[in-house]
Amino acid sequence: HTLTQQGIMIDDQQSVDSLIEVIKEKNIGLVVFDPFTAIFGGEENSARDISKVMRSFQKIISETQATIIFIHHHRKDSKAYVNGTEQSMRGSSAIFGRIDSHIIITRRSQSDDEIIMAISQRKSRKGKGKVKNLIVKMVERDGLVQFEYMGEESQQLKLSKAETAKEKVLKFLADRKADFNEIYDSMKGEVGRDSTGSALKELIHEGKVASKKEKHGK
């Protein structure tokens, strides 16, 4: 079942109630919203607006027992946001904080008749460990779109410099407190300054590292 161009806004109570009725009536178990930014009238960078959206999602789940998937975009790679990490997700950090699972699909290559994609799991609230990155080929044959499993993504592609830095930062901070320069100095020659900064941002966002600002913004 599809609903398109119907003006459904997930931050509008009337829309939510109407959607719940449809889900119950048609006994729907999975609801997909695409794209995320088109289903609410607020600002994606506002934690308050995003929290309202997440409460609506929770109401739908509670009243229908359906699973919700929403499609959202990441920022383009930069020094601060590397390789499709959770820090590169567009909008407020409240989005990543409230979701149960986060799966990233990254296009690796594309031709006229096929697309090669990397699929990685960045968060699983109820899962047991991370699923290894997978490579999948999407092809169209005889009018049908098919997906072919091509194996695990190589370690070289899977781990960005920031991901490698995260492991080193956690190990260094396991039994000590340190400022950024001390952390960076401990990894000189192995990890660059930008990758160290990206790693720290992600670890703080994930709640694995606690940060505290001292005088003069240190």
Accessible surface in RSA format (square Angstrom, percent):
REM  Atomic radii and reference values for relative SASA: ProtOr
REM  Chains: A
REM  Algorithm: Lee & Richards
REM  Probe-radius: 1.40
REM  Slices: 20
REM RES _ NUM      All-atoms   Total-Side   Main-Chain    Non-polar    All polar
REM                ABS   REL    ABS   REL    ABS   REL    ABS   REL    ABS   REL
RES HIS A   1   165.41  90.4  89.62  62.3  75.79 193.9  67.30  69.4  98.11 114.2
RES THR A   2   127.36  90.6  97.48  98.8  29.88  71.2  73.39  98.6  53.97  81.6
RES LEU A   3    97.81  54.5  62.99  45.1  34.82  87.5  64.38  45.2  33.43  90.0
RES THR A   4    90.98  64.7  81.51  82.6   9.47  22.6  68.22  91.6  22.76  34.4
RES GLN A   5   173.46  97.0 132.37  96.7  41.10  97.9  55.67 118.5 117.80  89.3
RES GLN A   6   118.20  66.1  84.05  61.4  34.15  81.3  13.86  29.5 104.34  79.1
RES GLY A   7    61.95  76.4   0.00   N/A  61.95  76.4  40.35 110.7  21.60  48.4
RES ILE A   8    47.18  26.8  37.65  28.0   9.53  23.0  38.28  27.6   8.90  24.2
RES MET A   9    61.48  31.8  61.48  40.7   0.00   0.0  49.99  42.5  11.49  15.2
RES ILE A  10     0.26   0.1   0.26   0.2   0.00   0.0   0.26   0.2   0.00   0.0
RES ASP A  11    31.92  22.4  22.57  22.5   9.35  22.1   4.69  11.0  27.23  27.2
RES ASP A  12    63.61  44.6  59.54  59.3   4.06   9.6  18.90  44.5  44.71  44.6
RES GLN A  13   100.08  56.0  92.32  67.5   7.76  18.5  58.83 125.2  41.26  31.3
RES GLN A  14   140.19  78.4 133.90  97.9   6.29  15.0  41.03  87.3  99.17  75.2
RES SER A  15    18.85  15.9  12.98  17.3   5.87  13.5   5.32  11.3  13.54  19.0
RES VAL A  16     1.63   1.1   1.50   1.4   0.12   0.3   1.63   1.4   0.00   0.0
RES ASP A  17    56.98  39.9  54.21  54.0   2.77   6.6  24.90  58.6  32.08  32.0
RES SER A  18    57.04  48.2  54.31  72.5   2.73   6.3  32.18  68.5  24.86  34.8
RES LEU A  19    12.34   6.9  10.47   7.5   1.86   4.7  12.04   8.5   0.29   0.8
RES ILE A  20     7.58   4.3   7.58   5.7   0.00   0.0   7.58   5.5   0.00   0.0
RES GLU A  21   120.49  69.2 115.54  87.4   4.95  11.8  40.07  77.5  80.43  65.7
RES VAL A  22    43.13  28.4  43.07  39.0   0.07   0.2  43.13  37.5   0.00   0.0
RES ILE A  23     4.38   2.5   3.67   2.7   0.71   1.7   3.67   2.6   0.71   1.9
RES LYS A  24   118.35  57.7  93.86  57.6  24.48  58.3  59.73  53.8  58.62  62.4
RES GLU A  25   137.69  79.1 100.17  75.8  37.52  89.3  46.39  89.7  91.30  74.5
RES LYS A  26    90.24  44.0  68.02  41.7  22.23  52.9  37.98  34.2  52.27  55.7
RES ASN A  27   138.27  95.4 117.66 113.7  20.61  49.6  28.13  67.7 110.15 106.5
RES ILE A  28    37.98  21.6  27.71  20.6  10.27  24.7  32.02  23.1   5.96  16.2
RES GLY A  29    52.25  64.4   0.00   N/A  52.25  64.4  35.87  98.4  16.38  36.7
RES LEU A  30    95.35  53.1  78.73  56.3  16.62  41.8  78.73  55.3  16.62  44.7
RES VAL A  31    18.91  12.4  15.76  14.3   3.15   7.6  18.91  16.4   0.00   0.0
RES VAL A  32    81.48  53.6  52.73  47.7  28.75  69.3  52.73  45.8  28.75  78.0
RES PHE A  33    15.71   7.9  13.36   8.3   2.36   6.1  15.71   9.5   0.00   0.0
RES ASP A  34    98.14  68.7  65.17  64.9  32.97  78.0  13.28  31.3  84.86  84.6
RES PRO A  35    50.52  36.8  50.52  46.1   0.00   0.0  50.52  41.7   0.00   0.0
RES PHE A  36     0.12   0.1   0.00   0.0   0.12   0.3   0.00   0.0   0.12   0.3
RES THR A  37    50.85  36.2  35.28  35.8  15.57  37.1  18.74  25.2  32.10  48.5
RES ALA A  38    62.08  57.1  36.04  55.6  26.04  59.2  46.20  65.1  15.88  42.1
RES ILE A  39    16.80   9.6  16.80  12.5   0.00   0.0  16.80  12.1   0.00   0.0
RES PHE A  40    10.57   5.3   2.94   1.8   7.62  19.8   2.94   1.8   7.62  21.8
RES GLY A  41    61.01  75.2   0.00   N/A  61.01  75.2  28.30  77.7  32.72  73.3
RES GLY A  42    34.73  42.8   0.00   N/A  34.73  42.8  17.11  47.0  17.61  39.4
RES GLU A  43    88.60  50.9  86.43  65.4   2.17   5.2  40.18  77.7  48.41  39.5
RES GLU A  44    28.47  16.3  25.96  19.6   2.51   6.0  11.09  21.4  17.38  14.2
RES ASN A  45    94.09  64.9  72.13  69.7  21.96  52.9  25.59  61.6  68.50  66.2
RES SER A  46    33.27  28.1  25.40  33.9   7.88  18.1  21.87  46.6  11.41  16.0
RES ALA A  47    56.52  52.0  51.22  79.0   5.30  12.1  51.22  72.1   5.30  14.0
RES ARG A  48   202.13  84.9 191.11  97.4  11.02  26.2  73.17 100.0 128.96  78.2
RES ASP A  49    43.01  30.1  40.39  40.2   2.63   6.2   3.70   8.7  39.31  39.2
RES ILE A  50     0.00   0.0   0.00   0.0   0.00   0.0   0.00   0.0   0.00   0.0
RES SER A  51    27.83  23.5  27.83  37.1   0.00   0.0   9.70  20.7  18.13  25.4
RES LYS A  52   102.92  50.2 102.37  62.8   0.55   1.3  52.33  47.1  50.59  53.9
RES VAL A  53     0.29   0.2   0.29   0.3   0.00   0.0   0.29   0.3   0.00   0.0
RES MET A  54    10.90   5.6   8.48   5.6   2.42   5.8   1.55   1.3   9.34  12.4
RES ARG A  55   140.54  59.0 133.63  68.1   6.91  16.5  63.40  86.6  77.15  46.8
RES SER A  56    16.20  13.7  12.50  16.7   3.70   8.5   3.44   7.3  12.76  17.9
RES PHE A  57    10.16   5.1  10.16   6.3   0.00   0.0  10.16   6.2   0.00   0.0
RES GLN A  58    94.46  52.8  93.86  68.6   0.61   1.4  37.25  79.3  57.21  43.4
RES LYS A  59    67.87  33.1  61.40  37.7   6.47  15.4  45.20  40.7  22.67  24.1
RES ILE A  60     0.00   0.0   0.00   0.0   0.00   0.0   0.00   0.0   0.00   0.0
RES ILE A  61    59.16  33.7  58.99  44.0   0.16   0.4  58.99  42.5   0.16   0.4
RES SER A  62    64.54  54.5  42.65  56.9  21.89  50.4  33.81  72.0  30.73  43.0
RES GLU A  63    79.13  45.4  58.91  44.6  20.22  48.1  29.09  56.3  50.04  40.9
RES THR A  64    23.68  16.8   0.80   0.8  22.88  54.5   4.79   6.4  18.89  28.6
RES GLN A  65   145.98  81.6 118.50  86.6  27.48  65.4  57.44 122.3  88.54  67.2
RES ALA A  66     2.79   2.6   0.00   0.0   2.79   6.4   0.57   0.8   2.22   5.9
RES THR A  67    79.98  56.9  75.21  76.2   4.77  11.4  44.65  60.0  35.33  53.4
RES ILE A  68    27.21  15.5   4.81   3.6  22.41  54.0   4.81   3.5  22.41  60.8
RES ILE A  69    79.89  45.5  76.33  56.9   3.57   8.6  79.89  57.5   0.00   0.0
RES PHE A  70    39.40  19.7  20.67  12.8  18.72  48.7  20.67  12.5  18.72  53.6
RES ILE A  71    70.74  40.3  68.97  51.4   1.77   4.3  70.74  50.9   0.00   0.0
RES HIS A  72    30.46  16.6   8.76   6.1  21.70  55.5   8.47   8.7  21.99  25.6
RES HIS A  73   100.64  55.0  98.35  68.4   2.28   5.8  61.57  63.5  39.07  45.5
RES HIS A  74    51.10  27.9  29.23  20.3  21.87  55.9  25.60  26.4  25.50  29.7
RES ARG A  75    76.88  32.3  65.26  33.3  11.63  27.7  28.11  38.4  48.77  29.6
RES LYS A  76   190.04  92.7 174.23 106.9  15.81  37.6 123.76 111.4  66.28  70.6
RES ASP A  77   101.60  71.2  73.35  73.0  28.24  66.8  30.79  72.5  70.81  70.6
RES SER A  78    58.06  49.1  38.44  51.3  19.62  45.2  50.13 106.8   7.93  11.1
RES LYS A  79   159.18  77.7 146.18  89.7  13.00  31.0  98.93  89.0  60.25  64.2
RES ALA A  80    33.30  30.6  25.99  40.1   7.31  16.6  30.44  42.9   2.86   7.6
RES TYR A  81    62.43  29.1  62.42  35.5   0.01   0.0  25.80  19.4  36.63  45.2
RES VAL A  82    35.38  23.3  34.70  31.4   0.68   1.6  34.82  30.3   0.56   1.5
RES ASN A  83    49.12  33.9  33.94  32.8  15.18  36.5   9.79  23.6  39.33  38.0
RES GLY A  84    12.83  15.8   0.00   N/A  12.83  15.8   8.35  22.9   4.48  10.0
RES THR A  85     1.61   1.1   1.61   1.6   0.00   0.0   1.08   1.4   0.53   0.8
RES GLU A  86     7.24   4.2   3.34   2.5   3.90   9.3   0.00   0.0   7.24   5.9
RES GLN A  87    35.63  19.9  30.12  22.0   5.51  13.1   4.40   9.4  31.23  23.7
RES SER A  88     0.00   0.0   0.00   0.0   0.00   0.0   0.00   0.0   0.00   0.0
RES MET A  89    16.32   8.4  11.57   7.7   4.74  11.3  10.36   8.8   5.96   7.9
RES ARG A  90    78.95  33.1  78.72  40.1   0.23   0.5  20.90  28.6  58.04  35.2
RES GLY A  91    12.23  15.1   0.00   N/A  12.23  15.1   0.06   0.2  12.17  27.3
RES SER A  92    14.22  12.0   4.52   6.0   9.70  22.3   8.40  17.9   5.82   8.2
RES SER A  93    69.17  58.5  54.77  73.1  14.40  33.2  25.53  54.4  43.64  61.1
RES ALA A  94    22.05  20.3  12.24  18.9   9.80  22.3  21.70  30.6   0.34   0.9
RES ILE A  95     0.03   0.0   0.03   0.0   0.00   0.0   0.03   0.0   0.00   0.0
RES PHE A  96    16.89   8.5  16.88  10.5   0.01   0.0  16.88  10.2   0.01   0.0
RES GLY A  97    43.74  53.9   0.00   N/A  43.74  53.9  29.56  81.1  14.18  31.8
RES ARG A  98   103.31  43.4  84.31  43.0  19.00  45.2  35.97  49.2  67.34  40.8
RES ILE A  99    20.18  11.5  14.90  11.1   5.28  12.7  20.18  14.5   0.00   0.0
RES ASP A 100    77.45  54.3  71.68  71.3   5.76  13.6  21.35  50.2  56.10  55.9
RES SER A 101    61.36  51.9  42.52  56.8  18.84  43.4  34.45  73.4  26.91  37.7
RES HIS A 102    13.75   7.5  11.79   8.2   1.96   5.0  11.37  11.7   2.38   2.8
RES ILE A 103   104.02  59.2  78.45  58.4  25.56  61.6  78.45  56.5  25.56  69.4
RES ILE A 104    10.90   6.2   8.06   6.0   2.83   6.8  10.73   7.7   0.16   0.4
RES ILE A 105   110.64  63.0  80.81  60.2  29.82  71.9  80.81  58.2  29.82  80.9
RES THR A 106    48.35  34.4  45.10  45.7   3.25   7.7  36.70  49.3  11.65  17.6
RES ARG A 107   158.35  66.5 132.63  67.6  25.71  61.2  27.10  37.0 131.25  79.5
RES ARG A 108    84.73  35.6  51.44  26.2  33.29  79.3  25.81  35.3  58.92  35.7
RES SER A 109    58.83  49.7  49.75  66.4   9.08  20.9  46.61  99.3  12.22  17.1
RES GLN A 110   105.81  59.2  67.98  49.7  37.82  90.1  20.19  43.0  85.62  64.9
RES SER A 111    60.39  51.0  42.56  56.8  17.82  41.1  51.79 110.3   8.59  12.0
RES ASP A 112   160.26 112.3 119.78 119.2  40.48  95.7  41.32  97.2 118.94 118.6
RES ASP A 113    97.54  68.3  87.23  86.8  10.31  24.4  38.24  90.0  59.30  59.1
RES GLU A 114    55.03  31.6  50.85  38.5   4.18   9.9   7.85  15.2  47.18  38.5
RES ILE A 115    35.95  20.5  35.91  26.8   0.05   0.1  35.95  25.9   0.00   0.0
RES ILE A 116    26.07  14.8  26.07  19.4   0.00   0.0  26.07  18.8   0.00   0.0
RES MET A 117    23.54  12.2  23.54  15.6   0.00   0.0   6.18   5.3  17.36  23.0
RES ALA A 118     4.04   3.7   3.29   5.1   0.76   1.7   3.37   4.8   0.67   1.8
RES ILE A 119    44.98  25.6  43.73  32.6   1.26   3.0  43.73  31.5   1.26   3.4
RES SER A 120    16.57  14.0  15.39  20.5   1.18   2.7   6.45  13.7  10.12  14.2
RES GLN A 121    28.75  16.1  23.33  17.0   5.43  12.9   4.60   9.8  24.16  18.3
RES ARG A 122    32.56  13.7  22.30  11.4  10.26  24.4   1.98   2.7  30.57  18.5
RES LYS A 123    38.63  18.8  32.13  19.7   6.50  15.5  32.21  29.0   6.42   6.8
RES SER A 124    42.14  35.6  20.75  27.7  21.39  49.3   3.79   8.1  38.35  53.7
RES ARG A 125   123.59  51.9  90.81  46.3  32.78  78.0  51.55  70.4  72.04  43.7
RES LYS A 126   181.46  88.5 148.32  91.0  33.14  78.9  99.69  89.7  81.77  87.1
RES GLY A 127    39.91  49.2   0.00   N/A  39.91  49.2  19.76  54.2  20.14  45.1
RES LYS A 128   211.57 103.2 170.43 104.6  41.14  97.9 121.78 109.6  89.78  95.6
RES GLY A 129    59.46  73.3   0.00   N/A  59.46  73.3  41.96 115.1  17.50  39.2
RES LYS A 130   128.30  62.6  97.81  60.0  30.50  72.6  76.47  68.8  51.84  55.2
RES VAL A 131    84.40  55.5  76.48  69.2   7.92  19.1  81.38  70.7   3.02   8.2
RES LYS A 132   123.39  60.2 115.48  70.9   7.92  18.9  69.33  62.4  54.06  57.6
RES ASN A 133    20.82  14.4  20.18  19.5   0.64   1.5   0.00   0.0  20.81  20.1
RES LEU A 134    51.15  28.5  51.15  36.6   0.00   0.0  51.15  35.9   0.00   0.0
RES ILE A 135    23.03  13.1  23.03  17.2   0.00   0.0  23.03  16.6   0.00   0.0
RES VAL A 136    15.56  10.2  15.56  14.1   0.00   0.0  15.56  13.5   0.00   0.0
RES LYS A 137    41.40  20.2  41.40  25.4   0.00   0.0   1.82   1.6  39.58  42.2
RES MET A 138    52.82  27.4  51.45  34.0   1.38   3.3  38.19  32.5  14.64  19.4
RES VAL A 139     9.65   6.3   7.42   6.7   2.23   5.4   9.65   8.4   0.00   0.0
RES GLU A 140   115.77  66.5  95.54  72.3  20.22  48.2  24.56  47.5  91.21  74.5
RES ARG A 141   111.53  46.8 105.61  53.8   5.93  14.1  48.38  66.1  63.15  38.3
RES ASP A 142   148.05 103.7 103.46 103.0  44.59 105.4  40.95  96.4 107.10 106.8
RES GLY A 143    65.08  80.3   0.00   N/A  65.08  80.3  29.29  80.4  35.79  80.2
RES LEU A 144   115.64  64.4 114.56  82.0   1.08   2.7 115.64  81.2   0.00   0.0
RES VAL A 145    87.33  57.5  60.96  55.2  26.37  63.6  60.96  53.0  26.37  71.5
RES GLN A 146    68.89  38.5  64.78  47.3   4.11   9.8  24.27  51.7  44.62  33.8
RES PHE A 147   127.86  64.0  96.67  59.9  31.19  81.2  97.33  59.0  30.53  87.4
RES GLU A 148    52.99  30.4  49.09  37.1   3.90   9.3  29.52  57.1  23.47  19.2
RES TYR A 149   143.00  66.8 111.93  63.7  31.08  80.9  93.39  70.2  49.61  61.2
RES MET A 150    99.50  51.5  60.89  40.3  38.61  91.9  71.10  60.5  28.40  37.6
RES GLY A 151    18.85  23.2   0.00   N/A  18.85  23.2  18.27  50.1   0.58   1.3
RES GLU A 152   100.92  57.9  73.49  55.6  27.43  65.3  20.65  39.9  80.27  65.5
RES GLU A 153    11.46   6.6   0.28   0.2  11.19  26.6   2.02   3.9   9.44   7.7
RES SER A 154    60.93  51.5  46.44  62.0  14.49  33.4  52.51 111.8   8.42  11.8
RES GLN A 155   108.45  60.6  99.52  72.7   8.93  21.3  58.63 124.8  49.82  37.8
RES GLN A 156   162.72  91.0 138.04 100.9  24.68  58.8  50.45 107.4 112.27  85.2
RES LEU A 157    93.94  52.3  86.30  61.7   7.64  19.2  88.20  61.9   5.74  15.4
RES LYS A 158    56.10  27.4  48.07  29.5   8.03  19.1  15.88  14.3  40.22  42.8
RES LEU A 159    50.15  27.9  37.51  26.8  12.64  31.8  37.51  26.3  12.64  34.0
RES SER A 160    13.23  11.2   3.75   5.0   9.47  21.8  13.20  28.1   0.03   0.0
RES LYS A 161   158.86  77.5 151.35  92.9   7.51  17.9  97.56  87.8  61.30  65.3
RES ALA A 162     0.42   0.4   0.12   0.2   0.30   0.7   0.12   0.2   0.30   0.8
RES GLU A 163    15.70   9.0  13.77  10.4   1.93   4.6   2.10   4.1  13.60  11.1
RES THR A 164    52.21  37.1  51.80  52.5   0.41   1.0  39.60  53.2  12.61  19.1
RES ALA A 165     0.00   0.0   0.00   0.0   0.00   0.0   0.00   0.0   0.00   0.0
RES LYS A 166    14.94   7.3  14.94   9.2   0.00   0.0  11.34  10.2   3.60   3.8
RES GLU A 167   111.63  64.1 102.54  77.6   9.09  21.6  42.36  81.9  69.27  56.6
RES LYS A 168    68.37  33.4  62.80  38.5   5.57  13.3  29.33  26.4  39.04  41.6
RES VAL A 169     0.00   0.0   0.00   0.0   0.00   0.0   0.00   0.0   0.00   0.0
RES LEU A 170    65.43  36.4  60.02  42.9   5.41  13.6  60.21  42.3   5.22  14.1
RES LYS A 171   171.62  83.7 155.86  95.6  15.76  37.5 105.25  94.7  66.37  70.7
RES PHE A 172    43.64  21.8  37.80  23.4   5.84  15.2  43.40  26.3   0.25   0.7
RES LEU A 173    32.99  18.4  18.97  13.6  14.02  35.3  19.23  13.5  13.77  37.0
RES ALA A 174    85.00  78.2  42.50  65.6  42.50  96.7  53.18  74.9  31.82  84.3
RES ASP A 175   119.35  83.6  82.50  82.1  36.85  87.1  46.99 110.6  72.36  72.2
RES ARG A 176   115.84  48.6  93.50  47.7  22.33  53.2  34.09  46.6  81.75  49.5
RES LYS A 177   202.92  99.0 176.41 108.2  26.51  63.1 122.83 110.6  80.09  85.3
RES ALA A 178    32.09  29.5   1.39   2.2  30.70  69.8   7.89  11.1  24.20  64.1
RES ASP A 179    73.35  51.4  61.87  61.6  11.49  27.2  37.62  88.5  35.73  35.6
RES PHE A 180    63.53  31.8  55.98  34.7   7.55  19.6  56.48  34.2   7.05  20.2
RES ASN A 181    82.05  56.6  81.43  78.7   0.62   1.5  19.23  46.3  62.82  60.7
RES GLU A 182    91.82  52.7  86.29  65.3   5.53  13.2  35.19  68.1  56.63  46.2
RES ILE A 183     5.02   2.9   5.02   3.7   0.00   0.0   5.02   3.6   0.00   0.0
RES TYR A 184    41.10  19.2  41.10  23.4   0.00   0.0   8.76   6.6  32.34  39.9
RES ASP A 185    80.06  56.1  63.76  63.5  16.31  38.6  24.85  58.5  55.21  55.1
RES SER A 186    50.36  42.6  12.74  17.0  37.62  86.7  25.05  53.4  25.30  35.4
RES MET A 187     5.77   3.0   5.70   3.8   0.07   0.2   5.77   4.9   0.00   0.0
RES LYS A 188   125.32  61.1 103.11  63.3  22.21  52.9  52.25  47.0  73.07  77.8
RES GLY A 189    89.98 111.0   0.00   N/A  89.98 111.0  44.36 121.7  45.61 102.2
RES GLU A 190   116.25  66.7  78.21  59.2  38.04  90.6  37.09  71.7  79.16  64.6
RES VAL A 191    11.77   7.7   3.78   3.4   8.00  19.3   9.06   7.9   2.72   7.4
RES GLY A 192    41.47  51.1   0.00   N/A  41.47  51.1  33.33  91.5   8.14  18.2
RES ARG A 193   118.71  49.8 112.49  57.3   6.21  14.8  50.20  68.6  68.51  41.5
RES ASP A 194    77.31  54.2  68.47  68.1   8.84  20.9  23.76  55.9  53.55  53.4
RES SER A 195    15.67  13.2  13.86  18.5   1.81   4.2   1.44   3.1  14.23  19.9
RES THR A 196     0.00   0.0   0.00   0.0   0.00   0.0   0.00   0.0   0.00   0.0
RES GLY A 197    19.17  23.6   0.00   N/A  19.17  23.6  18.37  50.4   0.80   1.8
RES SER A 198     5.30   4.5   2.68   3.6   2.61   6.0   2.46   5.2   2.83   4.0
RES ALA A 199     0.00   0.0   0.00   0.0   0.00   0.0   0.00   0.0   0.00   0.0
RES LEU A 200    21.88  12.2  21.88  15.7   0.00   0.0  21.88  15.4   0.00   0.0
RES LYS A 201   103.86  50.7  99.23  60.9   4.63  11.0  69.99  63.0  33.88  36.1
RES GLU A 202     2.24   1.3   2.24   1.7   0.00   0.0   0.70   1.4   1.54   1.3
RES LEU A 203     0.25   0.1   0.25   0.2   0.00   0.0   0.25   0.2   0.00   0.0
RES ILE A 204    71.27  40.6  60.85  45.3  10.41  25.1  60.85  43.8  10.41  28.3
RES HIS A 205    55.21  30.2  25.62  17.8  29.59  75.7  19.46  20.1  35.76  41.6
RES GLU A 206    45.42  26.1  14.09  10.7  31.33  74.6  16.89  32.7  28.53  23.3
RES GLY A 207    65.80  81.1   0.00   N/A  65.80  81.1  31.74  87.1  34.06  76.3
RES LYS A 208   123.73  60.4  92.85  57.0  30.89  73.5  59.75  53.8  63.98  68.2
RES VAL A 209    20.73  13.6  12.71  11.5   8.02  19.3  17.09  14.9   3.64   9.9
RES ALA A 210   105.01  96.6  68.88 106.3  36.13  82.2  76.85 108.2  28.16  74.6
RES SER A 211    78.23  66.1  42.58  56.8  35.65  82.1  26.26  55.9  51.97  72.8
RES LYS A 212   165.62  80.8 138.84  85.2  26.78  63.8  90.31  81.3  75.30  80.2
RES LYS A 213   172.94  84.4 148.59  91.2  24.35  58.0  93.27  84.0  79.66  84.9
RES GLU A 214   101.22  58.1  88.68  67.1  12.53  29.8  41.57  80.4  59.65  48.7
RES LYS A 215   170.40  83.1 159.75  98.0  10.65  25.4 110.39  99.4  60.01  63.9
RES HIS A 216   181.06  99.0 131.85  91.6  49.20 125.9 103.04 106.2  78.02  90.8
RES GLY A 217    54.82  67.6   0.00   N/A  54.82  67.6  24.80  68.1  30.02  67.2
RES LYS A 218   163.91  80.0 128.82  79.0  35.09  83.5 106.85  96.2  57.07  60.8
END  Absolute sums over single chains surface
CHAIN  1 A    14453.8      11200.7       3253.2       7521.8       6932.0
END  Absolute sums over all chains
TOTAL         14453.8      11200.7       3253.2       7521.8       6932.0
